[in-house]
Amino acid sequence: MLKRSVDEAFSAAALVASGAVAIAPPQRYVRTLRSLAAYGPLGLLVSAGAQLHGDRAAIVDERGSTTFAELDERSNALANAWLAAGLPAGAGIGILCRNHRQLFESLVAGAKVGARTVLLNTGLAGPQLRDVCAREDLALLIHDEEFAAVVSEYRPPLGRLLAWTDAGAGRTVDQLIAGAERVPPPRPSTRQRLVLLTSGTTGTPKGAPRELGMSLIPPGGFLSKIPLRAGRTAFVAGPAFHSWGLLSAAMALAVGDTVIVHRRFDPAATLDAVAEHRCAMLALVPVMLDRILALGEEELWLRDTSALRIIAVAGAPLTPDLAIRARAAFGDVIYNLYGSTEVSFATVATPDDLRRAPGCVGCPPVGVTVRVLGDDGMPRRPGDVGRVFVGSGLQFSGYTGGGGKRLVGGLMDSGDVGHVDRHGRLFVDGRADDMIVSGGENVFPAEVEQLLAGHDEVSEAAVVGVSDPDLGQRLRAYVVRVPGAELDEDAVRELVKTHLAGYKVPRDVIFVDALPRNSTGKPLKRDLP
């Protein structure tokens, strides 16, 4: 209990330091607390923003900007329209949208009606989407017009609603907002429950529900590691249906920052927006950062990115090579957040961490416990590899389709294996289920992949295990060469042999044009040829 009180106090101090808590007339705080009690944390984001930063732009997309006050009023109207249509508290609503204002309006409206809000992956195929929607029992589906064909097989009881649309045909979010009262809706009988989908790298994505509590520790812990400051601008490039995109956007809004979003990622357009809006933060996934750096030094120098104080990445591993190249291009502003859909964020590597240990994912923030445990459930010594377990106030409560993650002493199995150094910094060595047993030796592909990706003639690489009659499994490397590279199979094997143990040398080397990836940048190894 004492530790919890100390963590809450530390988190409150971090919120004050960020500017999220500002001096304002007492009546504004009374209204803010009422919104928190009625609509929960997501509802609080915009109601507090409307009270404290009303005319400041909250969301800027390709169609312009909407202020904190407008976001609050429009989400009120959308919630009232849904209630008038008969949406009961606790019902499931699905949101299949790219990054734009209607996604955030729908998300906040879901908080104001107490809905079970499911954020759907824009990369889902029709049959996958139908199965996920049926499993989550959605009463209403909000989607962008471009996904009309994908959603056509699912007919929820309250129908489908268009968010971003160019043609304007059909029932739209904007139409509902225009025809509804903008007063705050009545307090719902249930609190909003968010359901995020796993990445689906091994099959149909699972639903990971998360309860949004009232504690200050999660936002305070985030801000203690990633120093957002009020009144600035943040570009959120990661998809907001994913936990990292949602978290980075929510935290920026929480401190009163303006969030810039684009519906599709383009490296040059992203840099243009960072320069135009004088963005202090850029939140993205590592493959996006790699594509920005691939523009070349001349293109980077053409844009004024001097306002950037934070380039935060998550959602996939940040290789040491990419961390070093990014620091050389932008300075000591790189932050690497590690977590998962199930455990939420677990550790953050600060610029100092990445300067001293480029391959690390840092240390846990306040309120989060991380342990590396052996098969016997006992802590491993620094340098020894084990399973990574995480405990926090944001971990999920079990998959919606049944099942969950293993718990040891209240800590949840992340599914990853890793080790800590003598300074307590965590290194993730790979997924436990990716481990390859070759000739009786355990190999984690990430180590070989990082070595290959650091070569001047290699753009990216993936390593998998394939059946072998003598070894049980042998290693196969899929390598993407940089344009004009002459690297051959023997050179790849020699590189690994020079730096790693002999049993980690891939027997097979296959050159491909690109690695298949999902919408958050994770390689889809099951789709490799």
C-alpha positions as CSV (number, residue, x, y, z in Angstrom):
1,M,0.0,0.0,0.0
2,L,2.9,2.4,0.9
3,K,4.6,1.7,-2.5
4,R,1.3,2.3,-4.3
5,S,0.9,5.7,-2.6
6,V,4.5,6.7,-3.4
7,D,4.0,5.7,-7.0
8,E,0.8,7.7,-7.2
9,A,2.5,10.7,-5.8
10,F,5.5,10.3,-8.2
11,S,3.1,10.0,-11.1
12,A,1.1,13.1,-10.0
13,A,4.4,15.0,-10.0
14,A,5.2,13.8,-13.5
15,L,1.7,15.0,-14.7
16,V,2.3,18.4,-13.2
17,A,5.8,18.7,-14.7
18,S,4.3,17.9,-18.2
19,G,1.7,20.6,-17.9
20,A,-1.2,18.2,-18.0
21,V,-2.3,19.7,-14.7
22,A,-2.6,23.4,-15.1
23,I,-3.8,26.3,-12.9
24,A,-7.4,26.9,-13.7
25,P,-10.6,28.2,-11.9
26,P,-12.0,25.6,-9.4
27,Q,-15.2,25.2,-11.3
28,R,-13.3,23.8,-14.3
29,Y,-11.8,21.1,-12.2
30,V,-15.2,20.2,-10.8
31,R,-16.6,19.7,-14.3
32,T,-13.5,17.7,-15.2
33,L,-13.8,15.4,-12.2
34,R,-17.5,14.9,-13.1
35,S,-16.5,13.9,-16.6
36,L,-14.0,11.4,-15.3
37,A,-16.6,9.8,-13.0
38,A,-19.1,9.7,-15.8
39,Y,-17.1,8.7,-18.9
40,G,-13.7,7.3,-17.6
41,P,-10.2,8.2,-18.8
42,L,-10.9,8.6,-22.5
43,G,-13.9,10.7,-21.9
44,L,-11.8,12.8,-19.6
45,L,-9.2,13.4,-22.3
46,V,-11.4,15.6,-24.4
47,S,-13.6,17.1,-21.6
48,A,-10.5,18.2,-19.7
49,G,-9.0,19.5,-22.9
50,A,-12.1,21.4,-23.7
51,Q,-12.0,23.0,-20.2
52,L,-8.3,23.8,-20.2
53,H,-7.4,24.3,-23.9
54,G,-10.8,24.8,-25.6
55,D,-9.7,26.7,-28.8
56,R,-6.4,24.9,-29.2
57,A,-6.3,22.4,-32.1
58,A,-6.6,18.8,-30.8
59,I,-6.5,16.8,-34.1
60,V,-5.1,17.9,-37.4
61,D,-5.6,15.6,-40.4
62,E,-5.6,16.1,-44.2
63,R,-9.0,17.9,-44.0
64,G,-7.9,20.5,-41.4
65,S,-8.1,20.8,-37.7
66,T,-10.6,20.3,-34.9
67,T,-10.2,22.0,-31.5
68,F,-10.5,20.3,-28.1
69,A,-13.9,22.0,-27.6
70,E,-15.1,20.8,-31.0
71,L,-13.9,17.3,-30.3
72,D,-15.8,17.3,-27.0
73,E,-19.0,18.6,-28.5
74,R,-18.9,16.4,-31.6
75,S,-18.3,13.3,-29.5
76,N,-21.2,14.3,-27.4
77,A,-23.4,14.6,-30.4
78,L,-22.3,11.2,-31.8
79,A,-22.9,9.5,-28.5
80,N,-26.4,11.1,-28.3
81,A,-27.2,9.9,-31.8
82,W,-26.2,6.3,-30.9
83,L,-28.3,6.4,-27.8
84,A,-31.3,7.7,-29.8
85,A,-30.7,4.8,-32.2
86,G,-31.0,2.3,-29.3
87,L,-27.4,1.4,-28.6
88,P,-27.4,-0.1,-25.1
89,A,-24.7,0.5,-22.5
90,G,-22.0,-2.1,-22.8
91,A,-22.8,-3.0,-26.4
92,G,-19.9,-3.7,-28.8
93,I,-19.0,-1.1,-31.4
94,G,-16.2,-1.7,-33.9
95,I,-14.0,1.0,-35.4
96,L,-12.2,0.2,-38.7
97,C,-10.5,3.5,-39.5
98,R,-7.2,4.9,-40.5
99,N,-5.8,7.8,-38.6
100,H,-8.1,10.8,-38.8
101,R,-10.5,12.8,-36.6
102,Q,-13.5,10.5,-37.0
103,L,-11.6,7.7,-35.5
104,F,-11.0,9.8,-32.3
105,E,-14.5,11.1,-32.3
106,S,-15.9,7.6,-32.4
107,L,-13.5,6.4,-29.8
108,V,-14.5,9.1,-27.3
109,A,-18.2,8.7,-28.1
110,G,-17.7,5.1,-27.2
111,A,-16.5,6.2,-23.8
112,K,-19.5,8.5,-23.4
113,V,-22.0,5.7,-24.0
114,G,-20.1,3.1,-22.0
115,A,-19.5,0.9,-25.0
116,R,-17.2,-2.1,-25.4
117,T,-15.1,-0.5,-28.1
118,V,-13.1,-2.8,-30.5
119,L,-10.4,-1.2,-32.5
120,L,-10.1,-3.3,-35.7
121,N,-6.9,-3.8,-37.8
122,T,-7.2,-2.1,-41.2
123,G,-5.2,-4.9,-42.7
124,L,-7.8,-7.6,-42.0
125,A,-9.2,-9.5,-45.0
126,G,-12.9,-10.0,-45.3
127,P,-13.2,-13.4,-43.8
128,Q,-10.9,-12.5,-40.9
129,L,-12.9,-9.4,-40.3
130,R,-16.2,-11.2,-40.3
131,D,-14.9,-13.8,-37.8
132,V,-13.5,-11.1,-35.5
133,C,-16.7,-9.1,-35.6
134,A,-18.8,-12.1,-34.9
135,R,-16.6,-13.2,-32.0
136,E,-16.7,-9.7,-30.5
137,D,-20.5,-9.5,-31.0
138,L,-20.5,-6.0,-32.5
139,A,-23.8,-4.1,-32.5
140,L,-22.5,-1.2,-34.6
141,L,-19.6,-1.0,-37.1
142,I,-17.9,2.4,-38.0
143,H,-15.6,2.1,-41.0
144,D,-13.9,4.2,-43.7
145,E,-15.4,4.1,-47.1
146,E,-12.4,2.3,-48.6
147,F,-13.2,-0.8,-46.5
148,A,-16.8,-1.1,-47.7
149,A,-16.1,-4.3,-49.6
150,V,-14.2,-5.8,-46.7
151,V,-17.1,-5.2,-44.2
152,S,-19.9,-6.2,-46.6
153,E,-20.1,-9.7,-45.1
154,Y,-20.9,-8.5,-41.6
155,R,-24.2,-7.0,-40.8
156,P,-24.4,-5.7,-37.2
157,P,-27.9,-5.1,-35.7
158,L,-27.5,-1.3,-35.7
159,G,-25.9,-1.3,-39.1
160,R,-22.7,0.2,-40.5
161,L,-21.6,3.8,-40.3
162,L,-19.2,5.6,-42.7
163,A,-16.3,7.6,-41.1
164,W,-13.9,8.9,-43.8
165,T,-15.7,9.1,-47.1
166,D,-15.0,10.8,-50.4
167,A,-18.2,10.1,-52.2
168,G,-20.4,11.0,-49.2
169,A,-23.0,8.3,-50.0
170,G,-24.6,6.4,-47.1
171,R,-25.0,7.0,-43.4
172,T,-22.0,8.9,-42.1
173,V,-20.5,10.0,-38.8
174,D,-20.7,13.6,-39.9
175,Q,-24.5,13.3,-40.7
176,L,-25.2,11.8,-37.2
177,I,-23.3,14.6,-35.5
178,A,-25.0,17.3,-37.5
179,G,-28.4,16.0,-36.5
180,A,-27.9,15.4,-32.7
181,E,-27.7,17.5,-29.6
182,R,-24.2,18.5,-28.5
183,V,-24.9,18.5,-24.8
184,P,-23.1,15.8,-22.7
185,P,-25.0,12.5,-22.8
186,P,-26.3,11.0,-19.6
187,R,-23.9,9.0,-17.5
188,P,-23.8,5.4,-18.8
189,S,-24.4,2.5,-16.5
190,T,-21.2,0.8,-17.6
191,R,-17.7,2.0,-18.1
192,Q,-16.1,1.8,-21.5
193,R,-14.0,-1.3,-22.1
194,L,-11.4,-1.2,-24.8
195,V,-10.6,-4.3,-26.9
196,L,-7.4,-4.2,-28.8
197,L,-6.5,-6.9,-31.3
198,T,-3.2,-8.8,-31.2
199,S,-0.9,-8.4,-34.3
200,G,-2.1,-11.7,-35.8
201,T,1.3,-12.7,-37.0
202,T,0.5,-16.3,-36.4
203,G,-3.2,-16.4,-37.3
204,T,-6.5,-14.6,-36.7
205,P,-6.0,-11.7,-34.3
206,K,-7.2,-12.3,-30.7
207,G,-9.2,-9.7,-28.7
208,A,-7.4,-8.3,-25.7
209,P,-9.8,-6.3,-23.5
210,R,-8.4,-3.7,-21.2
211,E,-10.1,-2.0,-18.2
212,L,-9.3,1.7,-18.0
213,G,-8.8,2.4,-14.3
214,M,-8.6,5.7,-12.4
215,S,-5.0,5.5,-11.3
216,L,-2.5,8.2,-12.2
217,I,0.4,5.7,-12.3
218,P,0.1,4.6,-16.0
219,P,0.1,8.1,-17.5
220,G,2.6,9.3,-14.9
221,G,4.9,6.4,-15.5
222,F,4.8,7.1,-19.3
223,L,5.6,10.8,-18.8
224,S,8.4,10.1,-16.4
225,K,10.2,8.3,-19.2
226,I,9.0,10.1,-22.3
227,P,8.9,13.8,-21.4
228,L,5.9,15.2,-23.3
229,R,5.2,18.9,-22.5
230,A,1.9,20.8,-22.8
231,G,1.2,23.1,-25.7
232,R,3.4,21.4,-28.2
233,T,2.7,19.4,-31.4
234,A,3.0,15.7,-31.9
235,F,2.9,13.7,-35.1
236,V,1.5,10.2,-34.5
237,A,2.4,8.0,-37.5
238,G,1.7,4.6,-35.9
239,P,-1.8,3.3,-36.6
240,A,-4.2,4.3,-33.8
241,F,-6.0,1.0,-33.8
242,H,-2.7,-0.5,-32.5
243,S,-1.8,-0.1,-28.8
244,W,1.3,2.1,-29.5
245,G,-0.5,4.5,-31.8
246,L,-3.4,4.8,-29.4
247,L,-1.2,5.3,-26.4
248,S,1.0,7.9,-28.0
249,A,-2.0,9.9,-29.3
250,A,-3.8,9.7,-26.0
251,M,-0.8,10.8,-24.0
252,A,-0.2,13.8,-26.3
253,L,-3.9,14.8,-26.0
254,A,-3.7,14.3,-22.2
255,V,-1.1,17.0,-21.8
256,G,-2.9,19.3,-24.2
257,D,-0.7,18.8,-27.3
258,T,-2.0,19.0,-30.9
259,V,-1.9,15.6,-32.6
260,I,-1.1,15.5,-36.3
261,V,-2.2,12.4,-38.2
262,H,-2.1,11.2,-41.8
263,R,-4.3,8.4,-43.1
264,R,-1.4,6.8,-44.8
265,F,2.3,6.9,-44.0
266,D,4.7,8.6,-46.4
267,P,8.2,9.3,-45.2
268,A,8.6,12.6,-47.1
269,A,5.1,13.8,-46.2
270,T,5.8,13.0,-42.6
271,L,9.0,15.0,-42.5
272,D,7.2,17.9,-44.3
273,A,4.5,17.9,-41.6
274,V,7.0,17.7,-38.8
275,A,8.7,20.8,-40.2
276,E,5.5,22.7,-41.0
277,H,3.9,22.1,-37.6
278,R,7.2,22.3,-35.6
279,C,6.5,19.0,-34.1
280,A,8.2,18.2,-30.8
281,M,7.3,14.5,-30.9
282,L,7.2,11.9,-33.7
283,A,5.7,8.6,-32.7
284,L,6.1,5.8,-35.2
285,V,7.1,2.1,-35.6
286,P,10.7,1.2,-36.5
287,V,10.1,0.3,-40.1
288,M,8.7,3.9,-40.6
289,L,11.8,5.3,-39.0
290,D,13.9,3.2,-41.4
291,R,12.0,4.5,-44.4
292,I,12.5,8.1,-43.3
293,L,16.3,7.5,-43.0
294,A,16.3,5.8,-46.4
295,L,15.3,9.2,-48.0
296,G,19.0,10.1,-47.5
297,E,20.9,12.8,-45.8
298,E,20.2,15.5,-48.4
299,E,16.4,15.0,-48.0
300,L,16.7,15.2,-44.3
301,W,18.6,18.4,-44.3
302,L,16.0,20.0,-46.6
303,R,13.5,19.9,-43.7
304,D,13.8,21.8,-40.5
305,T,13.2,19.2,-37.8
306,S,15.0,21.2,-35.1
307,A,11.9,21.3,-33.0
308,L,11.9,17.5,-32.5
309,R,12.7,16.6,-28.9
310,I,11.3,13.1,-29.0
311,I,11.3,10.4,-31.6
312,A,9.5,7.5,-29.9
313,V,9.3,4.0,-31.5
314,A,7.4,0.9,-30.5
315,G,5.4,-2.0,-32.0
316,A,8.4,-3.9,-33.3
317,P,12.1,-4.4,-32.4
318,L,14.4,-1.4,-32.8
319,T,17.6,-2.9,-34.1
320,P,20.9,-1.5,-32.8
321,D,21.9,-0.5,-36.3
322,L,18.7,1.5,-36.8
323,A,19.0,3.1,-33.3
324,I,22.6,4.3,-34.1
325,R,21.6,5.6,-37.6
326,A,18.6,7.5,-36.2
327,R,20.7,9.1,-33.4
328,A,23.3,10.1,-36.0
329,A,20.6,11.8,-38.1
330,F,18.4,13.4,-35.4
331,G,20.6,13.5,-32.3
332,D,19.9,12.1,-28.8
333,V,16.1,12.2,-29.1
334,I,15.3,8.5,-29.7
335,Y,13.1,6.6,-27.2
336,N,12.3,2.9,-27.6
337,L,9.2,1.6,-25.8
338,Y,8.8,-2.1,-25.3
339,G,5.5,-3.8,-24.5
340,S,2.7,-5.8,-26.1
341,T,-1.1,-5.7,-26.6
342,E,-1.5,-8.0,-23.6
343,V,0.9,-6.4,-21.0
344,S,0.8,-2.8,-22.3
345,F,4.0,-0.8,-22.0
346,A,6.7,-2.5,-19.9
347,T,10.0,-0.6,-20.4
348,V,11.3,2.5,-22.1
349,A,14.9,3.0,-23.4
350,T,15.8,6.7,-23.1
351,P,18.4,8.4,-25.3
352,D,21.0,7.8,-22.6
353,D,20.1,4.0,-22.5
354,L,20.4,3.8,-26.3
355,R,23.7,5.7,-26.4
356,R,25.2,3.2,-23.9
357,A,23.4,0.1,-25.1
358,P,21.8,0.5,-28.6
359,G,20.1,-2.9,-28.5
360,C,18.3,-2.5,-25.2
361,V,14.7,-1.6,-24.4
362,G,15.5,0.1,-21.2
363,C,14.1,-0.1,-17.7
364,P,10.5,-0.1,-16.4
365,P,8.8,3.2,-15.5
366,V,7.3,3.8,-12.1
367,G,4.4,1.4,-11.4
368,V,5.7,-1.4,-13.7
369,T,7.5,-4.5,-12.6
370,V,9.6,-6.5,-15.0
371,R,11.3,-9.8,-14.1
372,V,13.3,-12.3,-16.2
373,L,12.4,-15.7,-14.9
374,G,13.7,-19.2,-15.5
375,D,11.6,-22.3,-16.2
376,D,11.5,-22.8,-12.4
377,G,9.9,-19.4,-11.9
378,M,13.0,-18.0,-10.2
379,P,14.7,-14.8,-11.3
380,R,17.6,-15.1,-13.6
381,R,21.0,-13.4,-13.0
382,P,22.1,-10.5,-15.2
383,G,23.2,-11.8,-18.5
384,D,21.2,-15.0,-18.3
385,V,18.3,-15.6,-20.7
386,G,14.8,-16.3,-19.4
387,R,11.1,-15.5,-20.0
388,V,10.1,-11.9,-19.6
389,F,7.3,-11.3,-17.1
390,V,5.5,-7.9,-16.6
391,G,3.2,-6.5,-14.0
392,S,1.3,-3.2,-14.3
393,G,-2.1,-1.7,-13.9
394,L,-2.8,-1.9,-17.7
395,Q,-2.3,-5.6,-18.5
396,F,-5.3,-7.3,-20.1
397,S,-7.7,-9.6,-18.4
398,G,-7.7,-12.6,-20.8
399,Y,-8.6,-13.0,-24.5
400,T,-12.3,-12.4,-25.5
401,G,-12.3,-15.8,-27.2
402,G,-11.0,-17.5,-24.1
403,G,-7.6,-18.2,-22.7
404,G,-4.9,-15.9,-21.4
405,K,-1.3,-15.5,-20.5
406,R,0.6,-17.4,-17.8
407,L,0.9,-15.6,-14.5
408,V,3.7,-16.0,-11.9
409,G,3.4,-14.1,-8.7
410,G,1.0,-11.6,-10.3
411,L,3.3,-11.0,-13.2
412,M,2.2,-11.9,-16.8
413,D,4.3,-13.8,-19.3
414,S,5.0,-11.5,-22.2
415,G,5.8,-14.4,-24.5
416,D,9.3,-13.0,-25.0
417,V,12.7,-14.2,-23.9
418,G,15.4,-11.8,-22.8
419,H,18.0,-10.8,-20.3
420,V,19.0,-7.8,-18.2
421,D,22.5,-6.3,-17.9
422,R,24.1,-5.2,-14.7
423,H,22.5,-1.8,-14.9
424,G,19.0,-3.3,-15.0
425,R,18.4,-2.6,-18.7
426,L,16.3,-5.2,-20.5
427,F,17.3,-6.8,-23.8
428,V,14.7,-8.8,-25.7
429,D,16.3,-11.7,-27.4
430,G,13.2,-12.9,-29.3
431,R,9.8,-14.5,-29.0
432,A,9.8,-17.7,-27.0
433,D,7.8,-19.5,-29.7
434,D,10.3,-18.4,-32.4
435,M,13.1,-20.3,-30.7
436,I,14.8,-22.7,-33.1
437,V,16.3,-25.9,-31.8
438,S,19.1,-26.9,-34.3
439,G,21.2,-29.9,-33.5
440,G,20.2,-29.6,-29.8
441,E,21.3,-26.0,-29.6
442,N,18.8,-23.1,-28.9
443,V,18.9,-20.2,-31.4
444,F,16.8,-17.1,-31.2
445,P,16.4,-15.6,-34.7
446,A,16.6,-11.9,-33.5
447,E,20.3,-12.2,-32.8
448,V,21.1,-13.4,-36.3
449,E,18.6,-10.9,-37.8
450,Q,20.2,-7.9,-36.0
451,L,23.7,-9.0,-37.2
452,L,22.6,-9.3,-40.8
453,A,20.6,-6.0,-40.7
454,G,23.7,-4.2,-39.5
455,H,25.6,-5.0,-42.7
456,D,26.1,-2.2,-45.1
457,E,24.7,-4.2,-48.0
458,V,21.6,-5.6,-46.2
459,S,18.4,-3.6,-45.9
460,E,16.5,-6.1,-43.6
461,A,16.5,-9.8,-42.8
462,A,14.4,-12.5,-41.2
463,V,15.5,-15.9,-39.9
464,V,13.3,-18.9,-39.5
465,G,13.7,-22.6,-38.7
466,V,12.8,-25.3,-41.3
467,S,12.7,-29.0,-40.9
468,D,16.0,-30.9,-41.3
469,P,16.4,-34.7,-41.1
470,D,19.7,-34.5,-39.3
471,L,19.4,-31.4,-37.1
472,G,15.7,-31.4,-36.4
473,Q,15.7,-27.8,-37.6
474,R,18.1,-25.7,-39.6
475,L,18.3,-22.0,-40.0
476,R,17.0,-20.3,-43.1
477,A,17.8,-16.5,-43.7
478,Y,15.7,-14.3,-45.9
479,V,17.7,-11.3,-46.9
480,V,16.8,-8.0,-48.6
481,R,19.8,-6.4,-50.2
482,V,20.2,-2.7,-50.6
483,P,20.0,-1.6,-54.3
484,G,23.2,-2.4,-56.2
485,A,24.6,-4.7,-53.5
486,E,26.6,-7.8,-54.6
487,L,26.4,-9.7,-51.3
488,D,25.9,-13.5,-52.1
489,E,24.9,-16.5,-50.0
490,D,28.5,-17.4,-49.0
491,A,29.1,-13.9,-47.8
492,V,26.0,-14.0,-45.6
493,R,27.1,-17.3,-44.1
494,E,30.7,-16.0,-43.5
495,L,29.4,-12.9,-41.8
496,V,27.4,-14.9,-39.3
497,K,30.3,-17.4,-38.8
498,T,32.7,-14.6,-38.1
499,H,30.6,-13.1,-35.3
500,L,28.4,-15.9,-33.9
501,A,28.6,-19.5,-33.0
502,G,28.7,-22.0,-35.8
503,Y,25.3,-23.5,-35.0
504,K,23.8,-20.0,-35.7
505,V,25.0,-19.9,-39.3
506,P,22.0,-20.3,-41.7
507,R,22.3,-23.3,-44.0
508,D,19.8,-21.6,-46.5
509,V,20.1,-18.1,-47.7
510,I,17.2,-16.7,-49.8
511,F,17.3,-13.2,-51.3
512,V,13.9,-11.4,-51.5
513,D,12.8,-8.0,-52.6
514,A,11.0,-7.2,-49.3
515,L,9.8,-8.8,-46.2
516,P,6.0,-9.2,-45.9
517,R,4.8,-7.1,-42.9
518,N,1.6,-6.3,-41.1
519,S,0.2,-2.8,-40.7
520,T,2.3,-2.2,-37.6
521,G,5.6,-3.1,-39.3
522,K,6.1,-6.6,-37.9
523,P,7.5,-9.2,-40.3
524,L,5.0,-11.9,-41.2
525,K,7.3,-14.9,-41.3
526,R,4.4,-17.2,-42.2
527,D,4.1,-15.4,-45.5
528,L,7.8,-15.8,-46.5
529,P,8.3,-18.0,-49.6
